[in-house]
Amino acid sequence: MADLDTEQRGITQTMAARLWNSRWLLAAGVVAVVAVYALAGISAYVVLAALLLLFAAAILPAAGARQSTGSGAAIEATGLQRLSGEYLAAAVADPLIIFDRAATIVHANAAAFAAFGGIAPGMSLSLKFRAPEMQALLDGVLSGDVASDIVDYTEKLPVERAYRVSVSSVGHATDLYVLVFKDQSEARRIDRMRADFIANASHELRTPLASIAGFIETLRGPARNDAAARDQFLQIMQSQTGRMARLIDDLLSLSRLEMKPYLKPGTEVDLRQTVDSVIDSLGPLASENAVAIERRYADGPLHVPGDRDELFQVFENLLENACKYGQSGGRVVVSIAHSDAGSEPGIDVTIRDFGPGIPEEHIPRITERFYRVDVETSRTQKGTGLGLSIVKHILTRHNARLSIKSEVGNGAAFSVHLPAH
Ligand code: ADP
């Protein structure tokens, strides 16, 4: 019903517009018919018929147009005619600037004011955007060489932002042009991160590979008949292949996590049982490093929603780090406690060591891929630099938080807050 009403209203408006547009033609026709009537003395009926014919001719194009383009298009056309350019510009989320033949700003939308401080109608665009690529873009469209064009442009201040800017002339012979800025900064940042990641991963694989290749060469050459050297070199080669395998495992772990960004809902994890099995599996490493593991668990059920294998991987990484990097402290405390403080009640699992700790300036970056406080220590401890980024990835999927507290010389505490629901 509402659609029919709108359609009828649209048709009436279209006809009214057509009549209004033909008003001079109609007036001239009426004058001509009346003049012929007065001068030639023809019948009033003939005049009436002529006037009706004239009226029909004035509205006929509207009906024709309606048939050829459909009633929706007719409504749309009248709607668009009434739509102000200002409203249209305001509805565009990207910065948009309308300018004239003299490259003077005629109008800018709110996004343009927010992105480019200090612009105002009446201001010269060439003075605001002095970069050569922007000047070339404006020159091209203003000289009429091209009707539209696109360039990449970087705005340096207040913060660096990369834009893809498109320019085009508006309508026919309006002498108005429009610039639209599409922000590409986030896409560029992701591209850079991906390139950095590939460079880092390749470097991490290349180092052990180069060492293996070097030893093979020595074994085939100078050490060919040296049994003692052969034994020693083979041992090093074995540990380097182990390092490469660990790195590939961690890379695959990360990519698997990225491939399934959402967690299967509805599964519960028993934290007591999961943390106990992590401690059991790392028993040999703890005793090798002479680290005693203490358990401090709250009473009662300690269940949270989540994926058991993934949470196992989180606590395994954290406990392994505590045993490796906090080895000098001689003990590690693993606690599970209810935490009702704050807005989100849940359970905290904390792994605390008493080793050298982590200097404050490293803490914000420690979960980044391949970030290590000390590269040599990480290598000798068989680290890949990916453990904590895997932890962070898994915790994000669980809506959980990782907090790290450390005092240099007094150990580090990694605390995982898992929401109860
Ligand atoms: P890695 O494979 O090198 O262990 P992680 O991502 O697990 O990588 O850890 C990143 C870095 O954080 C480590 O190289 C180490 O420098 C530091 N680190 C992690 N846990 C501890 C800890 N308990 N005590 C001191 N330093 C730590």
Residues whose N, C-alpha, C, O or C-beta is under 5 A from the ligand:
A	BS01	ADP	N321 A322 Y325 G326 G357 I358 I366 Y371 R372 V373 D374 S378 G383 T384 G385 L386 G387 L388 S389 A412
